[in-house]
Every structure is written in structure tokens, then in C-alpha cells.
Amino acid sequence: MLRQALRLIASGRVTGVDGLAAALKVAPPLADQLLADLMRLGYLQAPDPSCRPGCGDCPLAKKCASPLLLTLTDRGRRASTSLHA
């Protein structure tokens, strides 16, 4: 399920806990745990502290449906690329 979560995040189809839960058809607490595991394993990084509500000029403002914007680390990008290969 971690691989599925990483694949969805890398595709840009989900940006937060609720979107991930819906896409995986799991409860939000499980989706939250998956995100925590991906962060602990080094595949995701914490949101940029400058990212705040009222996104202003942020290029992701139209895609971001959640207060938590998921960001892949280099390790996460490499792993998601190998999942698609």
C-alpha cells in the first residue's frame, strides 16, 4: 500500500490525507499513517513552512486541495520512477 500511495503522490493526483484516503479507499487515519511512514522512510518531506493558506502566487495553488502539500524527496522521485518502469 505504501507503493500505491507513493505512486499517487508522484502522479500529482493527491495532495493530502483526505485525497489519499479517498484514492486508496481507506480511512483517513490509515492514510495519515501511510504518509507518516513515507516521511519517516525519506520519500516525502515536510511541507515548506512558507506554504500557507491563501496561496497567492504559488504555482500549485489550483492543484492544492489540502492544507498539507505533499512533496517528494529525491529518494521519493527515484522510487516513484522505478515503480512506473
VODRENMI-524898 format. One line per 8 residues: their letters; for each residue x, y, z of N, C-alpha, C, O. Coordinates in steps of 0.05 Angstrom, whole numbers. Each point is the difference from the previous one (the first is absolute). Example, Ala and Ser with C-alpha at 12.3 -4.5 7.8 and 13.67 -1.06 7.14 Angstrom:
<lolums>
AS	264:-114:156:-18:24:0:18:24:0:21:0:13  -28:21:-27:16:24:1:-15:22:14:10:22:4
</lolums>
This chain:
<lolums>
MLRQALRL	16:-24:0:-16:24:0:17:25:0:-8:21:-10  32:-23:22:19:23:-1:7:7:-29:2:23:-7  2:-44:-9:7:5:-28:-23:14:-15:5:18:-16  -29:-27:21:-23:13:-12:-2:29:8:-5:18:-16  9:-13:42:-1:28:10:22:17:-14:-6:22:-9  30:-33:7:22:15:-12:-7:5:-29:6:22:-10  -17:-41:-4:-7:3:-28:-21:22:-4:3:17:-18  -23:-16:35:-21:20:-1:11:28:5:-6:19:-13
IASGRVTG	23:-17:33:12:26:7:18:10:-23:-1:23:-7  17:-41:-4:18:7:-22:-15:9:-25:9:17:-15  -33:-28:11:-16:6:-23:-13:28:3:-9:12:-20  9:-1:44:-13:25:5:-30:-2:4:-14:21:2  3:-45:-2:-29:-3:3:-9:4:28:-24:5:5  41:-6:15:-7:5:28:20:19:12:24:-1:-6  -34:18:24:17:19:14:-3:-1:30:14:15:14  -31:-31:-4:-4:0:29:-13:-26:10:-5:-18:-16
VDGLAAAL	1:17:41:-10:-24:13:-27:-8:-11:-4:-24:-6  -15:43:4:-27:-7:-9:1:-11:-29:-14:-19:-6  29:31:-11:2:-9:-28:13:-27:-2:-9:-17:-16  29:12:33:13:-26:0:-19:-22:10:-2:-22:-11  -12:29:33:-20:-19:11:-21:-7:-21:-7:-24:-3  -3:43:-11:-21:-5:-20:11:-17:-23:-13:-19:-9  37:26:0:12:-15:-23:6:-29:7:-3:-17:-16  11:13:41:7:-28:9:-24:-14:12:2:-24:6
KVAPPLAD	-24:39:-2:-24:-12:12:6:-10:28:-7:-23:7  20:40:9:7:-7:28:-9:23:18:-6:22:-10  5:-26:35:-7:21:19:22:21:2:24:-7:-3  -30:32:7:20:21:3:22:-7:20:24:7:-6  -29:-19:29:22:-6:19:21:-19:-13:24:3:6  -33:-22:-22:19:-18:-13:16:15:-21:24:-4:-2  -37:22:-13:14:16:-20:21:18:14:22:3:-10  -30:8:33:19:16:15:24:-16:9:23:10:-1
QLLADLMR	-28:-35:9:23:-17:8:17:-7:-24:25:-1:3  -36:-4:-26:16:-5:-24:18:24:-6:23:-4:-7  -34:28:9:16:24:-5:22:2:20:23:7:-7  -29:-12:32:21:1:21:22:-20:-5:23:6:3  -31:-30:-12:20:-21:-7:17:9:-23:25:-4:0  -37:15:-21:15:10:-23:19:22:8:22:2:-11  -30:15:29:18:21:9:23:-12:17:23:8:-4  -30:-26:21:21:-13:17:20:-15:-17:24:0:7
LGYLQAPD	-33:-12:-29:18:-15:-18:15:18:-19:17:-9:-15  -23:35:15:15:19:-16:-11:4:-28:14:11:-17  -39:-19:11:-11:3:-26:-16:26:-3:-4:10:-22  -5:1:44:-15:25:1:14:19:19:13:-8:19  -16:34:-25:11:20:19:-23:17:10:-21:2:-12  26:10:35:-19:17:12:-6:24:-18:17:8:-16  -41:2:17:-7:23:-17:18:24:6:10:3:22  -6:13:-42:16:24:2:-14:18:20:-24:6:-3
PSCRPGCG	38:4:24:-13:17:20:-12:26:-12:-17:12:12  27:-4:-35:-10:24:-13:-27:-5:-13:-14:18:-8  6:-44:5:-25:-7:-13:-22:4:21:0:-12:22  -19:29:-28:-21:7:19:-26:5:-15:0:3:-24  -22:-3:39:-26:5:-13:0:27:-15:15:18:8  -30:-17:-29:0:25:-16:24:0:-18:14:20:-2  -9:-41:-11:25:-7:-15:12:22:-18:22:-4:-9  -36:25:4:11:22:-15:11:-8:-27:-16:-10:-17
DCPLAKKC	42:13:13:12:-6:-26:10:-28:-3:13:-7:-20  -19:-11:39:10:-27:-1:-10:-14:-26:-24:1:-6  42:-13:-9:-8:-13:-26:-17:-24:5:-13:-10:-18  12:-1:43:-16:-23:5:-27:7:13:-15:-17:7  9:43:-5:-24:9:14:-26:-13:-12:-18:-7:16  17:3:-42:-24:-12:-11:-2:-30:4:-22:-11:-1  45:-2:5:0:-29:3:-2:-8:30:-10:-22:6  18:40:11:1:-7:29:-28:1:12:-12:21:2
ASPLLLTL	2:-45:5:-27:-1:12:1:-5:30:-20:-6:12  43:9:-1:4:-7:28:20:19:13:17:11:-14  -19:-6:40:20:17:13:27:-13:1:20:13:5  -19:-39:-10:26:-14:0:7:-6:-29:-13:-16:-13  34:28:4:10:-5:-27:22:-21:2:21:5:12  -25:-28:-24:20:-21:1:22:5:-20:-5:6:-23  30:-9:32:23:6:-17:18:-25:1:9:-8:21  -3:-2:-45:19:-23:-2:28:10:4:8:22:-8
TDRGRRAS	8:-38:22:28:5:2:14:-12:-25:-14:-12:-17  39:16:14:15:-12:-23:-4:-30:1:-4:-13:-21  6:1:45:-3:-29:3:-28:-8:-9:-4:-21:-13  -16:37:21:-28:-6:-8:-4:2:-30:-14:-17:-12  27:36:-1:-2:3:-30:13:-24:-13:-11:-11:-19  34:3:29:14:-24:-12:-17:-25:3:-4:-16:-18  -7:13:42:-17:-24:5:-25:0:-17:-8:-21:-11  -5:44:8:-24:1:-16:6:-5:-29:-17:-12:-14
TSLHA	40:21:5:8:-5:-28:4:-30:-4:-9:-11:-21  21:-3:40:5:-29:-3:-27:-15:2:-2:-22:-11  -18:33:24:-26:-13:2:-14:1:-27:-16:-18:-6  21:39:-10:-13:2:-25:15:-14:-23:-11:-3:-21  35:-6:27:16:-13:-21:-9:-29:-5:11:-13:-17
</lolums>
